[in-house]
Amino acid sequence: MILPSEIRFADEHIKRAFYALEQGDSSQKELYKFINQAIDNIEKNAFCGIQIPKNRIPREYTSKYGATNLWKYDLPNAWRLIYTIRGGKAIVISVVLEWMNHKEYERRFNY
């Protein structure tokens, strides 16, 4: 199912960190480009990522963001973008929670 969504950041810290990547060194600028492309794809289809099983959702996401579902979008160079989908009848909202490299992802999700 293709379902367009509106992108939001979980909080101002995440938003500022994302835009700071654009001003960083070459690897940060590259990561900014990858995340920006992911955001474009998620806006077109909220379900383009891979759903993380509910029993794998870290408590931190549930308590801090109220996330009841989590999605992973694989970025190049083994980075991961983690987001949750919220919605009502009128609009679907995809909320970017964070991005991390593969090693951090495995630690966070106990793989």
C-alpha atoms as an extended CHARMM CRD file, in Angstrom:
* protein
*
       111  EXT
         1         1  MET       CA              0.0000000000        0.0000000000        0.0000000000  PROA      1               0.0000000000
         2         2  ILE       CA              1.3740000000        3.4080000000       -0.9600000000  PROA      2               0.0000000000
         3         3  LEU       CA              0.4590000000        6.0840000000        1.5460000000  PROA      3               0.0000000000
         4         4  PRO       CA              1.9310000000        9.5950000000        1.3340000000  PROA      4               0.0000000000
         5         5  SER       CA              2.8960000000       11.2700000000        4.5780000000  PROA      5               0.0000000000
         6         6  GLU       CA              4.0630000000       14.5180000000        6.0710000000  PROA      6               0.0000000000
         7         7  ILE       CA              7.5360000000       14.4000000000        7.6250000000  PROA      7               0.0000000000
         8         8  ARG       CA              8.2480000000       15.8010000000       11.0700000000  PROA      8               0.0000000000
         9         9  PHE       CA             11.1970000000       15.4880000000       13.3990000000  PROA      9               0.0000000000
        10        10  ALA       CA             10.7000000000       14.0020000000       16.8500000000  PROA      10              0.0000000000
        11        11  ASP       CA             12.0980000000       17.1220000000       18.5140000000  PROA      11              0.0000000000
        12        12  GLU       CA             14.1060000000       20.2700000000       17.8500000000  PROA      12              0.0000000000
        13        13  HSD       CA             17.3810000000       18.5580000000       18.7410000000  PROA      13              0.0000000000
        14        14  ILE       CA             16.9240000000       15.9930000000       15.9470000000  PROA      14              0.0000000000
        15        15  LYS       CA             15.8840000000       18.7170000000       13.5050000000  PROA      15              0.0000000000
        16        16  ARG       CA             18.9190000000       20.8980000000       14.3110000000  PROA      16              0.0000000000
        17        17  ALA       CA             21.2570000000       17.8950000000       14.0910000000  PROA      17              0.0000000000
        18        18  PHE       CA             19.8670000000       17.0580000000       10.6470000000  PROA      18              0.0000000000
        19        19  TYR       CA             20.3750000000       20.5700000000        9.2740000000  PROA      19              0.0000000000
        20        20  ALA       CA             23.8330000000       20.7920000000       10.8870000000  PROA      20              0.0000000000
        21        21  LEU       CA             24.9310000000       17.8350000000        8.7530000000  PROA      21              0.0000000000
        22        22  GLU       CA             24.5420000000       20.0450000000        5.6690000000  PROA      22              0.0000000000
        23        23  GLN       CA             27.2420000000       22.3820000000        7.0280000000  PROA      23              0.0000000000
        24        24  GLY       CA             29.6070000000       19.6360000000        8.2070000000  PROA      24              0.0000000000
        25        25  ASP       CA             32.5370000000       17.8800000000        6.5920000000  PROA      25              0.0000000000
        26        26  SER       CA             32.1830000000       15.8750000000        3.3870000000  PROA      26              0.0000000000
        27        27  SER       CA             30.9930000000       12.6860000000        5.1160000000  PROA      27              0.0000000000
        28        28  GLN       CA             28.3520000000       14.6380000000        7.0750000000  PROA      28              0.0000000000
        29        29  LYS       CA             27.1890000000       16.3670000000        3.8790000000  PROA      29              0.0000000000
        30        30  GLU       CA             26.9210000000       12.9690000000        2.2350000000  PROA      30              0.0000000000
        31        31  LEU       CA             24.8660000000       11.6370000000        5.1720000000  PROA      31              0.0000000000
        32        32  TYR       CA             22.6350000000       14.7440000000        4.9160000000  PROA      32              0.0000000000
        33        33  LYS       CA             22.0360000000       13.8880000000        1.2460000000  PROA      33              0.0000000000
        34        34  PHE       CA             21.1780000000       10.2720000000        2.0710000000  PROA      34              0.0000000000
        35        35  ILE       CA             18.7620000000       11.2600000000        4.8520000000  PROA      35              0.0000000000
        36        36  ASN       CA             17.1780000000       13.9230000000        2.6540000000  PROA      36              0.0000000000
        37        37  GLN       CA             16.5550000000       11.3310000000       -0.0720000000  PROA      37              0.0000000000
        38        38  ALA       CA             15.0760000000        8.9590000000        2.5140000000  PROA      38              0.0000000000
        39        39  ILE       CA             12.7640000000       11.7120000000        3.7500000000  PROA      39              0.0000000000
        40        40  ASP       CA             11.6050000000       12.3330000000        0.1700000000  PROA      40              0.0000000000
        41        41  ASN       CA             10.8700000000        8.6200000000       -0.2610000000  PROA      41              0.0000000000
        42        42  ILE       CA              9.0450000000        8.3810000000        3.0820000000  PROA      42              0.0000000000
        43        43  GLU       CA              6.9390000000       11.4300000000        2.1370000000  PROA      43              0.0000000000
        44        44  LYS       CA              5.8650000000        9.5930000000       -1.0290000000  PROA      44              0.0000000000
        45        45  ASN       CA              5.1980000000        6.3200000000        0.7860000000  PROA      45              0.0000000000
        46        46  ALA       CA              5.2460000000        6.0700000000        4.5860000000  PROA      46              0.0000000000
        47        47  PHE       CA              5.5950000000        2.2820000000        4.3570000000  PROA      47              0.0000000000
        48        48  CYS       CA              8.7120000000        2.2220000000        2.1660000000  PROA      48              0.0000000000
        49        49  GLY       CA             10.8950000000        1.2410000000        5.1410000000  PROA      49              0.0000000000
        50        50  ILE       CA             11.1150000000       -2.0920000000        6.9020000000  PROA      50              0.0000000000
        51        51  GLN       CA              8.8440000000       -2.5150000000        9.9040000000  PROA      51              0.0000000000
        52        52  ILE       CA             10.6470000000       -3.4310000000       13.1050000000  PROA      52              0.0000000000
        53        53  PRO       CA              8.8690000000       -6.1400000000       15.1180000000  PROA      53              0.0000000000
        54        54  LYS       CA              6.9560000000       -4.7150000000       18.0740000000  PROA      54              0.0000000000
        55        55  ASN       CA              8.8850000000       -6.8790000000       20.5530000000  PROA      55              0.0000000000
        56        56  ARG       CA             12.0990000000       -5.1810000000       19.3220000000  PROA      56              0.0000000000
        57        57  ILE       CA             10.9350000000       -1.6050000000       19.9840000000  PROA      57              0.0000000000
        58        58  PRO       CA             13.2360000000       -0.1390000000       22.6510000000  PROA      58              0.0000000000
        59        59  ARG       CA             11.3990000000        1.2220000000       25.7030000000  PROA      59              0.0000000000
        60        60  GLU       CA             13.1540000000        4.5360000000       25.1560000000  PROA      60              0.0000000000
        61        61  TYR       CA             11.1410000000        5.1090000000       21.9600000000  PROA      61              0.0000000000
        62        62  THR       CA              7.8760000000        4.1500000000       23.6510000000  PROA      62              0.0000000000
        63        63  SER       CA              8.3840000000        6.3620000000       26.6870000000  PROA      63              0.0000000000
        64        64  LYS       CA             10.1110000000        9.3210000000       25.0230000000  PROA      64              0.0000000000
        65        65  TYR       CA              8.1070000000        9.4760000000       21.7730000000  PROA      65              0.0000000000
        66        66  GLY       CA              5.0310000000        7.3440000000       22.4120000000  PROA      66              0.0000000000
        67        67  ALA       CA              6.0220000000        5.1720000000       19.4420000000  PROA      67              0.0000000000
        68        68  THR       CA              3.8540000000        2.0910000000       19.0300000000  PROA      68              0.0000000000
        69        69  ASN       CA              5.4170000000        1.1620000000       15.6870000000  PROA      69              0.0000000000
        70        70  LEU       CA              8.9040000000        1.5900000000       14.2810000000  PROA      70              0.0000000000
        71        71  TRP       CA             10.2700000000        1.5400000000       10.7820000000  PROA      71              0.0000000000
        72        72  LYS       CA             13.8370000000        1.2890000000        9.5660000000  PROA      72              0.0000000000
        73        73  TYR       CA             15.0350000000        2.8720000000        6.3620000000  PROA      73              0.0000000000
        74        74  ASP       CA             18.4110000000        1.5230000000        5.2310000000  PROA      74              0.0000000000
        75        75  LEU       CA             20.7750000000        4.2870000000        4.1900000000  PROA      75              0.0000000000
        76        76  PRO       CA             24.0600000000        3.7850000000        2.2940000000  PROA      76              0.0000000000
        77        77  ASN       CA             27.2400000000        2.9640000000        4.2350000000  PROA      77              0.0000000000
        78        78  ALA       CA             25.2860000000        0.8820000000        6.7840000000  PROA      78              0.0000000000
        79        79  TRP       CA             23.4520000000        3.8700000000        8.3240000000  PROA      79              0.0000000000
        80        80  ARG       CA             19.8390000000        3.4830000000        9.4830000000  PROA      80              0.0000000000
        81        81  LEU       CA             17.0340000000        6.0430000000        9.7250000000  PROA      81              0.0000000000
        82        82  ILE       CA             14.4640000000        5.1620000000       12.3950000000  PROA      82              0.0000000000
        83        83  TYR       CA             10.9570000000        6.5770000000       12.1580000000  PROA      83              0.0000000000
        84        84  THR       CA              7.4520000000        5.9760000000       13.4180000000  PROA      84              0.0000000000
        85        85  ILE       CA              4.1530000000        6.4320000000       11.6140000000  PROA      85              0.0000000000
        86        86  ARG       CA              1.2770000000        8.3110000000       13.1900000000  PROA      86              0.0000000000
        87        87  GLY       CA             -1.9370000000        9.2990000000       11.6130000000  PROA      87              0.0000000000
        88        88  GLY       CA             -5.5130000000       10.1420000000       11.5410000000  PROA      88              0.0000000000
        89        89  LYS       CA             -8.0750000000        9.9690000000        8.8300000000  PROA      89              0.0000000000
        90        90  ALA       CA             -6.8980000000       13.1230000000        7.0810000000  PROA      90              0.0000000000
        91        91  ILE       CA             -3.1190000000       12.7820000000        7.0970000000  PROA      91              0.0000000000
        92        92  VAL       CA             -0.3280000000       10.3580000000        7.8720000000  PROA      92              0.0000000000
        93        93  ILE       CA              2.6980000000       11.7590000000        9.6740000000  PROA      93              0.0000000000
        94        94  SER       CA              6.1110000000       10.0880000000        9.6120000000  PROA      94              0.0000000000
        95        95  VAL       CA              8.2810000000       11.2020000000       12.5240000000  PROA      95              0.0000000000
        96        96  VAL       CA             12.0670000000       10.9070000000       12.2180000000  PROA      96              0.0000000000
        97        97  LEU       CA             13.3730000000        9.6960000000       15.5620000000  PROA      97              0.0000000000
        98        98  GLU       CA             17.0850000000        9.3470000000       14.8080000000  PROA      98              0.0000000000
        99        99  TRP       CA             19.7140000000        7.9030000000       12.5160000000  PROA      99              0.0000000000
       100       100  MET       CA             22.6020000000        5.6950000000       13.4790000000  PROA      100             0.0000000000
       101       101  ASN       CA             25.2880000000        3.5180000000       11.9990000000  PROA      101             0.0000000000
       102       102  HSD       CA             24.8040000000       -0.2300000000       11.7670000000  PROA      102             0.0000000000
       103       103  LYS       CA             26.7930000000       -0.9830000000       14.9280000000  PROA      103             0.0000000000
       104       104  GLU       CA             24.6730000000        1.4140000000       17.0020000000  PROA      104             0.0000000000
       105       105  TYR       CA             21.5280000000       -0.0210000000       15.3890000000  PROA      105             0.0000000000
       106       106  GLU       CA             22.4720000000       -3.5670000000       16.4090000000  PROA      106             0.0000000000
       107       107  ARG       CA             23.1800000000       -2.4060000000       19.9750000000  PROA      107             0.0000000000
       108       108  ARG       CA             19.9320000000       -0.4400000000       20.2590000000  PROA      108             0.0000000000
       109       109  PHE       CA             17.7570000000       -3.2610000000       18.9420000000  PROA      109             0.0000000000
       110       110  ASN       CA             19.6710000000       -6.0900000000       20.6620000000  PROA      110             0.0000000000
       111       111  TYR       CA             20.7110000000       -7.9650000000       17.5150000000  PROA      111             0.0000000000
